[in-house]
Structure formats: structure tokens, C-alpha cells
Amino acid sequence: MKTVDIAIEGMHCEGCVKRATEAIKKVAGAVPEKVEIGKARVQVDEGKASAELVVAALERLGFDARLSAGG
């Protein structure tokens, strides 16, 4: 498992946090470690998923997501 940090713009409330958390959980091989307004830390099983798949899932919700420096 690899830990990645993702910056997420466009989140404004706990509802956004919940939606983002659920989207991450739907990516096979990704486990949300901590999701809060503006960022997420995710465990990624690189044999099943990639950080890019997690970013894409968040962008489908309408958020602007990108890997953070070092993530």
C-alpha cells in the first residue's frame, strides 16, 4: 500500500467530505485514511488501483483534484 495526499478544491462542507469519501471507497484498491475539506490522504494498493484513478473519481464529482507535492 502506498499513501498519497490529494489536494481537492471545490469542497465547502461536510456533505462534500462525505461524497468524496464515498467516491474514494468505490475505487477498488483505494482506502480513504482521512478526508477533510480541501484534502484527502488515501491508501492505494498499487496492484489494484492508482492515485490517478482516485483523482479521476473525485473530478467526476466536480471537484478539482490533484496529487499534492510528495503525494
Residue pairs with C-beta under 8 A, 6 or more apart in sequence:
1 31
1 43
1 44
1 45
1 46
2 43
2 44
2 46
2 51
3 33
3 41
3 42
3 43
3 44
3 71
4 41
4 42
4 44
4 51
4 54
4 67
4 68
4 71
5 39
5 40
5 41
5 67
5 68
5 70
5 71
6 39
6 40
6 41
6 42
6 51
6 54
6 55
6 58
6 65
6 66
6 67
6 68
6 71
7 38
7 39
7 65
7 66
7 67
7 68
8 20
8 38
8 39
8 40
8 58
8 63
8 64
8 65
9 38
9 63
9 64
9 65
10 16
10 62
10 63
10 64
11 17
11 20
11 37
11 38
11 63
12 37
13 37
16 37
16 63
17 35
17 36
17 37
19 61
20 32
20 35
20 40
20 58
20 61
20 63
21 32
21 35
21 40
23 57
23 58
23 60
23 61
24 30
24 31
24 32
24 35
24 40
24 42
24 54
24 57
24 58
25 31
25 32
26 57
27 49
27 53
27 54
27 57
28 48
28 49
29 44
29 45
29 46
29 47
29 48
29 49
30 42
30 43
30 44
30 45
30 49
30 53
30 54
31 42
31 43
31 44
32 40
32 41
32 42
32 43
33 41
33 42
33 43
34 40
34 41
35 41
39 68
40 54
40 58
42 51
42 54
44 50
44 51
44 54
51 67
51 71
54 65
55 65
55 66
55 67
58 65
59 65
